[in-house]
Amino acid sequence: MTEDRPQGRPEGPGPDDDAVPHPFGPGRLGERPATPGEDAEAPEAEAPAVTEPDVPDEQAEVEETVEPDGDDEPEDAAPEEPATTTAADDRPKVAIKARRRKDPLAAALIGVLTLLLGFAFAVQVRNVGNDQLLAGAREEDLVRILDDLNAREERLREQISDQRSALQQLSSSDSRSSAALEEARKRAEAIGILNGTIAAQGPGLTMTVRDPDDAVRVADILDAIQELRGAGAETMQIDGVRVGVSTAVTGTAGNLMVDGRPITTPYEFVVIGSPQNMETAMNIPGGVVPRFTSRGASVDIVQSDEVVVDALRPLDTPQYASPDTGD
């Protein structure tokens, strides 16, 4: 049996029987494979230059190279040329570095703005809290707060006026000497009142402690003195004995002494200072008056606009201290 051949077809391998190269070729994706008879370098020379967009390295897409199978690659395929890096590829990297250098400055500015915003918010919250506190207060409380503020303002104005007058007198050339002497005299009187060497008068109170059982102790008298001083007492005397900085209370119950001089019941405290403040301090729970009453004693407090503290104490001569001459 013989094979029928098509008519008009010559024997031997025809053009259709030649090996057909791979349609994609050995080059990159989308490149036209070289045909026989064409110069392999011609497509590169005639291809138009394509400008790549400036994009960051992170967003740049990587081109894939499709490699054909080894069986389908033609023998005369041109070798693949290595990809070259254009100058445009370097520009995004420079821009990224410049942008990254500015990031610390931006972070610092954001931190400063955040701190300022937090401070302003805290101040606003505090002001709103004070306003709400005053808005919720009773009318009597608001009146009392207003009176306290007005009284404080008046005292401050008086102090400013006195200081200005004193400054004006001292700065005047005509009355400088006399004003300095007057100021020194006032200071000496104030020191004398505090030390107990000068008699004093002014508003205050008289506290009388009756101790029929002789149960009052030294600690009770000392607590009364300290509590009166803490309440604003400027000077005082107990049973005709002036109380000073170095005053000492000694003895036993029923036989008490102040600076070595005996005192007897009823013990009389004559004090110059704010009467209301001192009486309030004496009657606080657990204070002086409750302690006296717990020992069986009775306490009477009488406020007065004018009390006299006329008991004097000798001025102590310092044994070790001496004025500083500045040498």
SEBA-922256 format. One record per residue (C-alpha): residue number from 1; x, y, z; residue in one letter. Coordinates in steps of 0.1 Angstrom, whole numbers, plus 5000, padded with zeros to 4 digits. Layout:
REM residues N
NODE/nr/c1/c2/c3/rest
NODE/NUM/X/Y/Z/A
...
This chain:
REM residues 327
NODE/nr/c1/c2/c3/rest
NODE/1/5000/5000/5000/M
NODE/2/5014/5032/4989/T
NODE/3/5010/5066/5005/E
NODE/4/4991/5091/4985/D
NODE/5/5009/5124/4983/R
NODE/6/4992/5157/4975/P
NODE/7/4995/5168/4940/Q
NODE/8/5017/5196/4932/G
NODE/9/5036/5193/4965/R
NODE/10/5074/5187/4961/P
NODE/11/5091/5160/4980/E
NODE/12/5112/5168/5009/G
NODE/13/5107/5191/5038/P
NODE/14/5086/5221/5030/G
NODE/15/5083/5254/5047/P
NODE/16/5056/5242/5070/D
NODE/17/5077/5213/5081/D
NODE/18/5104/5236/5096/D
NODE/19/5106/5240/5133/A
NODE/20/5083/5268/5145/V
NODE/21/5099/5290/5172/P
NODE/22/5080/5296/5204/H
NODE/23/5055/5325/5200/P
NODE/24/5067/5344/5231/F
NODE/25/5104/5338/5222/G
NODE/26/5132/5337/5246/P
NODE/27/5131/5374/5254/G
NODE/28/5109/5394/5278/R
NODE/29/5072/5393/5279/L
NODE/30/5057/5413/5250/G
NODE/31/5088/5414/5229/E
NODE/32/5086/5402/5193/R
NODE/33/5109/5374/5185/P
NODE/34/5135/5379/5159/A
NODE/35/5128/5363/5126/T
NODE/36/5154/5348/5104/P
NODE/37/5171/5374/5083/G
NODE/38/5165/5403/5106/E
NODE/39/5193/5419/5126/D
NODE/40/5189/5411/5163/A
NODE/41/5201/5445/5173/E
NODE/42/5176/5464/5151/A
NODE/43/5145/5463/5174/P
NODE/44/5165/5478/5203/E
NODE/45/5178/5506/5181/A
NODE/46/5144/5515/5166/E
NODE/47/5123/5511/5198/A
NODE/48/5111/5545/5212/P
NODE/49/5124/5555/5246/A
NODE/50/5099/5550/5273/V
NODE/51/5101/5573/5303/T
NODE/52/5093/5554/5335/E
NODE/53/5072/5573/5361/P
NODE/54/5090/5583/5393/D
NODE/55/5075/5560/5419/V
NODE/56/5090/5550/5453/P
NODE/57/5110/5518/5455/D
NODE/58/5083/5503/5477/E
NODE/59/5056/5507/5450/Q
NODE/60/5077/5498/5419/A
NODE/61/5065/5467/5402/E
NODE/62/5090/5440/5393/V
NODE/63/5088/5428/5357/E
NODE/64/5087/5391/5354/E
NODE/65/5107/5373/5328/T
NODE/66/5089/5344/5312/V
NODE/67/5115/5317/5304/E
NODE/68/5103/5292/5277/P
NODE/69/5109/5255/5281/D
NODE/70/5142/5242/5271/G
NODE/71/5127/5220/5244/D
NODE/72/5109/5249/5226/D
NODE/73/5138/5274/5226/E
NODE/74/5154/5277/5192/P
NODE/75/5190/5272/5188/E
NODE/76/5197/5305/5171/D
NODE/77/5178/5326/5196/A
NODE/78/5197/5358/5206/A
NODE/79/5210/5358/5242/P
NODE/80/5191/5379/5266/E
NODE/81/5208/5412/5274/E
NODE/82/5210/5422/5311/P
NODE/83/5186/5449/5322/A
NODE/84/5201/5483/5328/T
NODE/85/5192/5508/5354/T
NODE/86/5183/5542/5342/T
NODE/87/5188/5575/5360/A
NODE/88/5151/5578/5366/A
NODE/89/5153/5548/5390/D
NODE/90/5176/5567/5414/D
NODE/91/5154/5598/5417/R
NODE/92/5127/5582/5439/P
NODE/93/5153/5570/5463/K
NODE/94/5167/5605/5468/V
NODE/95/5132/5618/5473/A
NODE/96/5125/5592/5499/I
NODE/97/5156/5599/5518/K
NODE/98/5148/5636/5519/A
NODE/99/5113/5629/5531/R
NODE/100/5126/5606/5559/R
NODE/101/5150/5633/5571/R
NODE/102/5121/5656/5577/K
NODE/103/5101/5630/5597/D
NODE/104/5119/5637/5631/P
NODE/105/5111/5674/5629/L
NODE/106/5075/5667/5621/A
NODE/107/5073/5642/5651/A
NODE/108/5087/5669/5674/A
NODE/109/5062/5695/5662/L
NODE/110/5034/5671/5667/I
NODE/111/5046/5663/5703/G
NODE/112/5048/5700/5712/V
NODE/113/5013/5707/5699/L
NODE/114/5000/5677/5718/T
NODE/115/5015/5690/5751/L
NODE/116/5001/5725/5745/L
NODE/117/4967/5710/5738/L
NODE/118/4967/5689/5769/G
NODE/119/4978/5719/5791/F
NODE/120/4950/5740/5777/A
NODE/121/4925/5712/5782/F
NODE/122/4936/5708/5819/A
NODE/123/4933/5746/5825/V
NODE/124/4899/5747/5809/Q
NODE/125/4887/5717/5831/V
NODE/126/4900/5734/5862/R
NODE/127/4882/5767/5854/N
NODE/128/4850/5749/5846/V
NODE/129/4853/5729/5879/G
NODE/130/4856/5762/5899/N
NODE/131/4827/5777/5880/D
NODE/132/4805/5747/5887/Q
NODE/133/4815/5748/5924/L
NODE/134/4805/5784/5927/L
NODE/135/4774/5779/5906/A
NODE/136/4762/5751/5930/G
NODE/137/4770/5771/5962/A
NODE/138/4742/5785/5983/R
NODE/139/4736/5822/5984/E
NODE/140/4749/5825/6020/E
NODE/141/4781/5809/6010/D
NODE/142/4786/5832/5980/L
NODE/143/4779/5862/6002/V
NODE/144/4805/5850/6027/R
NODE/145/4831/5843/6000/I
NODE/146/4825/5878/5985/L
NODE/147/4829/5894/6020/D
NODE/148/4861/5876/6026/D
NODE/149/4875/5887/5992/L
NODE/150/4865/5923/5998/N
NODE/151/4880/5923/6033/A
NODE/152/4913/5908/6020/R
NODE/153/4914/5934/5992/E
NODE/154/4909/5962/6017/E
NODE/155/4937/5949/6039/R
NODE/156/4960/5946/6009/L
NODE/157/4952/5981/5998/R
NODE/158/4959/5995/6033/E
NODE/159/4992/5977/6034/Q
NODE/160/5002/5990/6000/I
NODE/161/4992/6025/6011/S
NODE/162/5013/6023/6043/D
NODE/163/5043/6010/6024/Q
NODE/164/5040/6038/5998/R
NODE/165/5038/6064/6026/S
NODE/166/5068/6049/6044/A
NODE/167/5088/6048/6011/L
NODE/168/5079/6084/6003/Q
NODE/169/5090/6096/6038/Q
NODE/170/5122/6077/6037/L
NODE/171/5131/6089/6002/S
NODE/172/5124/6125/6011/S
NODE/173/5156/6144/6017/S
NODE/174/5140/6168/6042/D
NODE/175/5125/6142/6066/S
NODE/176/5148/6113/6059/R
NODE/177/5165/6114/6093/S
NODE/178/5133/6120/6114/S
NODE/179/5115/6092/6095/A
NODE/180/5143/6068/6100/A
NODE/181/5143/6075/6137/L
NODE/182/5105/6071/6139/E
NODE/183/5107/6038/6121/E
NODE/184/5134/6026/6144/A
NODE/185/5113/6036/6174/R
NODE/186/5083/6016/6161/K
NODE/187/5104/5986/6156/R
NODE/188/5119/5988/6191/A
NODE/189/5084/5990/6205/E
NODE/190/5072/5960/6186/A
NODE/191/5102/5940/6197/I
NODE/192/5096/5951/6233/G
NODE/193/5060/5939/6232/I
NODE/194/5070/5905/6218/L
NODE/195/5098/5902/6244/N
NODE/196/5076/5913/6273/G
NODE/197/5097/5944/6282/T
NODE/198/5069/5969/6273/I
NODE/199/5033/5970/6284/A
NODE/200/5007/5965/6257/A
NODE/201/4970/5970/6252/Q
NODE/202/4945/5960/6225/G
NODE/203/4916/5936/6217/P
NODE/204/4918/5902/6232/G
NODE/205/4902/5879/6258/L
NODE/206/4905/5868/6294/T
NODE/207/4904/5831/6301/M
NODE/208/4899/5820/6338/T
NODE/209/4906/5784/6347/V
NODE/210/4892/5772/6381/R
NODE/211/4908/5740/6394/D
NODE/212/4892/5730/6427/P
NODE/213/4908/5695/6427/D
NODE/214/4943/5707/6418/D
NODE/215/4943/5684/6388/A
NODE/216/4957/5707/6362/V
NODE/217/4992/5698/6351/R
NODE/218/5022/5715/6336/V
NODE/219/5014/5700/6302/A
NODE/220/4979/5715/6303/D
NODE/221/4993/5751/6308/I
NODE/222/5019/5746/6281/L
NODE/223/4992/5734/6257/D
NODE/224/4971/5764/6264/A
NODE/225/5000/5788/6257/I
NODE/226/5009/5771/6224/Q
NODE/227/4973/5770/6212/E
NODE/228/4969/5807/6220/L
NODE/229/5001/5815/6201/R
NODE/230/4989/5794/6171/G
NODE/231/4956/5813/6171/A
NODE/232/4974/5846/6167/G
NODE/233/4981/5858/6203/A
NODE/234/5007/5885/6202/E
NODE/235/5014/5887/6239/T
NODE/236/5000/5874/6272/M
NODE/237/5004/5871/6309/Q
NODE/238/4994/5844/6334/I
NODE/239/4986/5854/6370/D
NODE/240/5007/5886/6366/G
NODE/241/5037/5867/6350/V
NODE/242/5045/5879/6315/R
NODE/243/5050/5851/6290/V
NODE/244/5079/5855/6266/G
NODE/245/5100/5835/6242/V
NODE/246/5120/5817/6269/S
NODE/247/5091/5812/6293/T
NODE/248/5092/5779/6313/A
NODE/249/5063/5762/6331/V
NODE/250/5074/5739/6360/T
NODE/251/5061/5723/6392/G
NODE/252/5035/5697/6399/T
NODE/253/4997/5697/6399/A
NODE/254/4985/5722/6425/G
NODE/255/5020/5737/6427/N
NODE/256/5026/5752/6393/L
NODE/257/5052/5779/6385/M
NODE/258/5058/5801/6355/V
NODE/259/5094/5813/6351/D
NODE/260/5100/5802/6387/G
NODE/261/5071/5823/6401/R
NODE/262/5042/5804/6416/P
NODE/263/5007/5806/6402/I
NODE/264/4975/5796/6420/T
NODE/265/4940/5788/6411/T
NODE/266/4920/5803/6395/P
NODE/267/4946/5807/6367/Y
NODE/268/4940/5839/6347/E
NODE/269/4952/5842/6311/F
NODE/270/4951/5878/6297/V
NODE/271/4958/5876/6260/V
NODE/272/4960/5903/6232/I
NODE/273/4950/5891/6197/G
NODE/274/4920/5882/6177/S
NODE/275/4893/5874/6203/P
NODE/276/4871/5853/6180/Q
NODE/277/4900/5832/6166/N
NODE/278/4915/5825/6200/M
NODE/279/4882/5815/6216/E
NODE/280/4874/5791/6186/T
NODE/281/4909/5775/6190/A
NODE/282/4903/5770/6227/M
NODE/283/4869/5752/6222/N
NODE/284/4878/5728/6194/I
NODE/285/4871/5692/6202/P
NODE/286/4900/5676/6220/G
NODE/287/4915/5710/6226/G
NODE/288/4924/5730/6256/V
NODE/289/4889/5736/6271/V
NODE/290/4878/5699/6268/P
NODE/291/4911/5688/6284/R
NODE/292/4906/5712/6314/F
NODE/293/4870/5701/6319/T
NODE/294/4881/5664/6317/S
NODE/295/4902/5670/6348/R
NODE/296/4874/5686/6367/G
NODE/297/4883/5722/6361/A
NODE/298/4859/5749/6347/S
NODE/299/4868/5775/6320/V
NODE/300/4853/5810/6315/D
NODE/301/4863/5830/6284/I
NODE/302/4854/5867/6280/V
NODE/303/4861/5886/6248/Q
NODE/304/4870/5923/6251/S
NODE/305/4878/5952/6227/D
NODE/306/4905/5965/6251/E
NODE/307/4926/5944/6275/V
NODE/308/4958/5955/6291/V
NODE/309/4989/5933/6295/V
NODE/310/5011/5953/6319/D
NODE/311/5033/5926/6335/A
NODE/312/5069/5930/6325/L
NODE/313/5098/5906/6324/R
NODE/314/5135/5916/6326/P
NODE/315/5154/5916/6294/L
NODE/316/5177/5886/6292/D
NODE/317/5213/5893/6286/T
NODE/318/5227/5870/6260/P
NODE/319/5257/5850/6272/Q
NODE/320/5270/5837/6239/Y
NODE/321/5253/5857/6212/A
NODE/322/5266/5891/6201/S
NODE/323/5257/5915/6172/P
NODE/324/5273/5908/6138/D
NODE/325/5295/5937/6129/T
NODE/326/5301/5924/6094/G
NODE/327/5339/5923/6098/D
